[in-house]
Amino acid sequence: MSMQHEVNEIRGIVFEQYPNIASFARAMHWDRKKASRIINQKQKPSAKDMEQMADCLNIKDVFSFVHIFLPSLSTMCQEDVPPDPLDFGR
């Protein structure tokens, strides 16, 4: 499935927390064009961008991160997996 046809969960999460792309871009310290390209799936975020976005959008657990930013890997995850070893109760 191409990036264009995937559900755009990142866009939905951004607009749940920010009134527009410009305010999200300011929070990320990005220019509005970069934020727009990433939110509208015209550009894939780098690993550093994904980490920064997860922090800014309050995405704390590994399973949510993978589901949102790496959807092709999320199909490999199962519901009955052990707790996230990187989650220190944040």
RAQUI-V756390 format. One record per residue. N is the residue number from 1. PSI is psi in whole degrees, 0 to 359 (none if undefined). NEAR is the number of other C-alpha atoms within 10 Angstrom. D_CENTER is the distance of its C-alpha to the mean C-alpha in Angstrom with 1 decimal. Layout:
N	PSI	NEAR	D_CENTER
N	PSI	NEAR	D_CENTER
//
This chain:
1	132	6	18.1
2	162	5	17.0
3	326	13	13.6
4	329	10	15.5
5	352	8	16.4
6	152	10	13.3
7	134	11	12.1
8	76	14	9.7
9	325	13	7.6
10	315	18	5.0
11	315	15	8.5
12	318	12	9.9
13	319	15	7.9
14	312	18	8.7
15	349	15	12.2
16	332	11	12.7
17	341	13	12.7
18	143	15	14.0
19	338	10	17.0
20	171	13	16.1
21	325	19	14.2
22	318	16	16.9
23	324	16	16.3
24	315	23	12.6
25	317	17	13.8
26	316	12	16.5
27	327	13	14.4
28	350	17	12.5
29	38	11	16.0
30	163	14	15.2
31	159	13	17.5
32	325	17	16.8
33	317	12	17.2
34	313	15	14.4
35	316	21	11.9
36	315	19	13.5
37	318	13	13.4
38	314	17	9.7
39	325	22	9.0
40	13	15	12.0
41	34	17	11.1
42	342	12	14.3
43	136	13	12.9
44	137	14	10.6
45	148	18	8.8
46	171	10	11.0
47	319	10	10.5
48	319	9	11.4
49	316	14	8.9
50	318	16	6.0
51	316	15	8.2
52	318	15	9.1
53	317	20	5.9
54	318	19	5.7
55	314	12	9.3
56	328	14	9.5
57	7	18	7.6
58	40	11	9.6
59	105	15	7.6
60	331	14	10.7
61	151	17	11.6
62	321	15	11.2
63	319	17	11.5
64	318	14	8.6
65	310	17	6.4
66	316	15	8.5
67	319	15	8.5
68	313	20	5.0
69	338	19	4.7
70	62	13	8.5
71	331	15	10.1
72	333	11	13.5
73	334	11	13.7
74	337	15	12.8
75	342	10	16.2
76	342	7	17.9
77	146	11	17.0
78	156	9	19.6
79	327	6	20.0
80	42	6	22.9
81	157	8	21.4
82	165	7	22.5
83	152	10	20.6
84	118	10	18.0
85	345	8	20.2
86	356	10	17.8
87	108	10	17.5
88	33	7	20.4
89	28	6	20.4
90	none	6	18.0
//
